[in-house]
Amino acid sequence: MPDGVLFVHAFPMDARMWEDQQRALGGEVPVAAVNLPGFGGTSLAGDVLTMELAARRVLDELDRLGFDRAVVCGLSLGGYVALELWRTEHERIRGLVLANTRAEADTGEGKERRRQVAEQVLAEGTAALLEPMRALVSTEAPDDVWELVASIVVSQPPEAVAAASLGMAERPDSRGDLPGIDVPTLVLTASGDRLIAPDVTSAMAEAIPEADLAVIEDAGHLSNLEQPLEFNRLVTTHLQRCGLLRTSGP
């Protein structure tokens, strides 16, 4: 079976956020984007979407696609899932892209905020999150980018959003796993990320042996949507490092 690339979406988005990356890479390497349970029209996995359940969904997708291994690219929530997958099934991972994410668990205050999000969305619907979700993009993001983000956010069922928020609150601290990552890893952050500060994400690159670090300028948390050309360039270079793409040259 071939190896490929699998993209894992942010919260509270779905696989549609990766359409540009799939178009850019689809002619070069097997590529797909997964919907985590409850998102993008898929079935819920319960009242709490733990990282273990989310990683199981990724493994099921790898099996469905026929990928022996994959370069797993996770952004934000997708990064948490990628780290869980490394803990539990690292033999299925050929490389990692950890974008706009963090390794540490939530603080007590952070856990409480996530529980409040779950309560609000169940009581008022997903549209109630639109104003705080503007932090998914930079303050300079074009209107069309925000409109795309908003349309994806409001299409998610409240139950899925609540389950994912509660699951992120329960996620384990992954910092102890970082020194053991022995596959090619690219850590990406963005200068305008208003949700996870660049220095928080960058700290992972310091802890992962031989990880590459890149800061995408003029982009926010969803860096792949605000600066798709630069994001795609960085991922393409990383796929060459992973041996999935040939390097260009004479």
C-alpha positions as CSV (number, residue, x, y, z in Angstrom):
1,M,0.0,0.0,0.0
2,P,1.2,3.6,-0.7
3,D,2.1,6.2,1.9
4,G,0.3,9.5,1.6
5,V,-0.6,12.8,3.3
6,L,-3.5,13.2,5.7
7,F,-4.7,16.6,6.9
8,V,-6.6,17.0,10.3
9,H,-8.7,20.0,10.8
10,A,-8.9,22.7,13.5
11,F,-11.7,23.4,15.9
12,P,-14.6,24.0,15.0
13,M,-13.9,23.5,11.3
14,D,-14.0,20.5,9.1
15,A,-12.0,18.9,6.2
16,R,-13.1,21.7,3.8
17,M,-10.5,24.0,5.3
18,W,-7.9,21.9,3.5
19,E,-9.3,22.2,0.0
20,D,-6.5,24.4,-1.3
21,Q,-3.8,22.0,0.1
22,Q,-5.5,19.1,-1.5
23,R,-5.6,20.8,-4.9
24,A,-2.0,21.9,-4.6
25,L,-0.7,18.5,-3.7
26,G,-3.2,16.1,-5.2
27,G,-1.4,15.6,-8.5
28,E,1.9,14.9,-6.7
29,V,1.2,12.5,-3.9
30,P,-1.8,10.6,-2.4
31,V,-3.5,13.2,-0.2
32,A,-6.7,13.4,1.8
33,A,-8.4,15.3,4.6
34,V,-10.3,13.6,7.4
35,N,-13.5,14.8,9.2
36,L,-13.2,14.2,13.0
37,P,-16.3,12.6,14.5
38,G,-19.4,14.8,14.4
39,F,-17.8,17.3,11.9
40,G,-18.4,17.6,8.2
41,G,-21.6,15.5,8.3
42,T,-20.0,12.5,10.1
43,S,-21.5,10.7,13.1
44,L,-20.7,11.7,16.7
45,A,-18.5,9.5,18.8
46,G,-20.2,10.4,22.1
47,D,-20.7,13.4,24.3
48,V,-16.9,14.0,24.7
49,L,-14.6,13.7,21.7
50,T,-11.4,12.6,23.5
51,M,-8.1,12.7,21.6
52,E,-8.1,8.9,21.7
53,L,-11.4,8.8,19.9
54,A,-10.3,11.4,17.4
55,A,-7.0,9.5,16.7
56,R,-9.0,6.3,16.2
57,R,-11.0,8.2,13.5
58,V,-7.7,9.1,11.8
59,L,-6.5,5.5,11.9
60,D,-9.8,4.3,10.4
61,E,-9.3,6.9,7.6
62,L,-5.8,5.7,6.9
63,D,-7.1,2.2,6.6
64,R,-9.9,3.2,4.3
65,L,-7.5,5.1,2.1
66,G,-5.1,2.2,2.1
67,F,-2.2,4.2,3.5
68,D,0.4,2.1,5.3
69,R,1.8,5.3,6.8
70,A,1.1,9.0,6.4
71,V,2.7,12.4,6.8
72,V,0.0,13.7,9.2
73,C,-0.6,17.5,9.1
74,G,-2.7,18.7,12.0
75,L,-3.6,22.3,12.7
76,S,-4.6,23.4,16.3
77,L,-7.0,20.6,17.4
78,G,-5.6,18.6,14.5
79,G,-2.2,19.0,16.1
80,Y,-3.5,17.6,19.4
81,V,-4.8,14.6,17.5
82,A,-1.6,14.1,15.6
83,L,0.3,14.0,18.9
84,E,-2.1,11.5,20.3
85,L,-1.7,9.4,17.2
86,W,2.1,9.5,17.7
87,R,1.7,8.2,21.3
88,T,-0.5,5.3,20.3
89,E,0.3,4.3,16.7
90,H,3.6,6.0,15.8
91,E,4.4,3.2,13.3
92,R,1.7,4.6,11.0
93,I,3.4,8.0,10.9
94,R,6.0,8.8,8.3
95,G,6.3,12.5,9.2
96,L,4.5,15.3,11.1
97,V,3.4,18.8,10.4
98,L,2.3,20.5,13.6
99,A,0.7,23.8,12.7
100,N,-0.6,26.5,15.1
101,T,-0.9,24.1,17.9
102,R,0.7,23.4,21.3
103,A,1.9,20.4,23.3
104,E,0.9,21.3,26.9
105,A,-2.5,20.6,28.4
106,D,-5.0,23.3,29.3
107,T,-4.7,25.1,32.5
108,G,-7.5,24.9,35.0
109,E,-8.8,28.3,33.6
110,G,-8.5,27.0,30.0
111,K,-10.5,23.8,30.9
112,E,-13.2,25.9,32.4
113,R,-13.4,28.2,29.3
114,R,-13.8,25.1,27.1
115,R,-16.7,23.8,29.3
116,Q,-18.4,27.2,29.0
117,V,-18.1,27.0,25.3
118,A,-19.7,23.6,25.3
119,E,-22.6,24.8,27.5
120,Q,-23.1,27.9,25.4
121,V,-23.2,26.1,22.0
122,L,-25.6,23.5,23.3
123,A,-27.9,26.2,24.7
124,E,-27.7,28.8,21.9
125,G,-26.4,27.0,18.8
126,T,-23.2,27.2,16.9
127,A,-23.8,30.7,15.5
128,A,-23.4,32.0,19.1
129,L,-19.7,31.3,18.7
130,L,-19.1,33.4,15.6
131,E,-17.9,36.5,17.3
132,P,-15.3,34.8,19.5
133,M,-14.3,32.6,16.5
134,R,-13.1,35.7,14.7
135,A,-9.9,35.1,16.5
136,L,-9.3,32.1,14.2
137,V,-8.0,34.7,11.6
138,S,-5.7,37.6,11.9
139,T,-7.0,41.2,12.3
140,E,-5.9,41.8,8.7
141,A,-7.6,38.8,7.2
142,P,-9.5,39.5,4.0
143,D,-13.3,39.4,4.2
144,D,-13.6,36.4,1.9
145,V,-11.4,34.3,4.2
146,W,-13.5,35.2,7.3
147,E,-16.7,34.5,5.3
148,L,-15.4,31.0,4.4
149,V,-14.4,30.3,8.0
150,A,-17.8,31.5,9.3
151,S,-19.7,29.4,6.9
152,I,-17.8,26.3,7.9
153,V,-18.2,27.0,11.7
154,V,-22.0,27.6,11.6
155,S,-22.5,24.4,9.6
156,Q,-21.2,22.2,12.4
157,P,-23.8,20.6,14.8
158,P,-23.7,22.1,18.3
159,E,-23.3,18.6,19.8
160,A,-20.1,18.0,17.8
161,V,-18.7,21.4,18.8
162,A,-19.5,20.8,22.4
163,A,-18.0,17.3,22.4
164,A,-14.8,18.5,20.8
165,S,-14.5,21.4,23.3
166,L,-14.9,19.1,26.2
167,G,-12.4,16.6,24.7
168,M,-9.8,19.3,24.2
169,A,-10.2,20.2,27.9
170,E,-9.4,16.6,28.8
171,R,-6.4,16.2,26.5
172,P,-3.1,15.0,28.1
173,D,0.1,17.0,28.3
174,S,2.2,15.9,25.3
175,R,5.5,17.7,26.2
176,G,7.0,14.5,27.5
177,D,6.5,12.8,24.1
178,L,8.2,15.5,22.0
179,P,11.9,14.3,22.6
180,G,10.9,10.8,21.4
181,I,9.6,12.0,18.0
182,D,12.0,10.5,15.5
183,V,10.2,11.2,12.2
184,P,10.7,14.4,10.1
185,T,8.7,17.1,11.8
186,L,7.8,20.6,10.6
187,V,6.4,23.0,13.2
188,L,4.5,26.0,11.8
189,T,3.2,29.1,13.5
190,A,2.0,32.5,12.3
191,S,2.9,36.0,13.2
192,G,-0.7,37.0,13.7
193,D,-2.0,34.0,15.6
194,R,-4.3,35.3,18.3
195,L,-5.2,32.0,19.8
196,I,-1.8,30.2,20.3
197,A,1.1,32.6,20.5
198,P,4.0,31.9,18.1
199,D,6.4,31.4,20.9
200,V,4.1,28.7,22.4
201,T,4.1,26.7,19.2
202,S,7.7,27.4,18.5
203,A,8.7,25.8,21.8
204,M,7.8,22.4,20.3
205,A,10.4,22.7,17.6
206,E,13.0,23.1,20.3
207,A,11.9,19.9,22.0
208,I,11.6,17.7,19.0
209,P,14.9,16.4,17.7
210,E,15.8,17.9,14.3
211,A,12.4,19.5,13.8
212,D,12.2,22.4,11.3
213,L,10.4,25.6,12.4
214,A,8.8,28.2,10.2
215,V,6.8,31.3,11.0
216,I,4.2,32.3,8.4
217,E,4.0,36.1,8.2
218,D,0.7,38.0,7.8
219,A,-1.5,35.1,8.9
220,G,-3.5,34.1,11.9
221,H,-4.4,30.8,13.5
222,L,-5.8,29.3,10.3
223,S,-2.5,30.0,8.6
224,N,-3.3,27.6,5.7
225,L,-6.3,29.7,4.7
226,E,-4.7,33.2,5.0
227,Q,-1.4,32.3,3.4
228,P,-2.1,29.2,1.3
229,L,0.8,29.6,-1.1
230,E,3.4,29.9,1.7
231,F,1.8,27.1,3.7
232,N,1.8,24.9,0.6
233,R,5.4,25.7,-0.2
234,L,6.5,24.8,3.3
235,V,4.6,21.5,3.3
236,T,5.9,20.6,-0.1
237,T,9.5,21.1,1.0
238,H,8.7,19.0,4.1
239,L,7.2,16.2,2.0
240,Q,10.5,16.2,0.0
241,R,12.3,15.8,3.3
242,C,10.0,12.9,4.2
243,G,10.8,11.2,0.9
244,L,7.2,11.5,-0.4
245,L,8.1,14.0,-3.1
246,R,11.2,14.2,-5.3
247,T,13.3,17.4,-5.0
248,S,13.2,19.6,-8.1
249,G,16.4,20.0,-10.1
250,P,18.1,19.1,-13.3
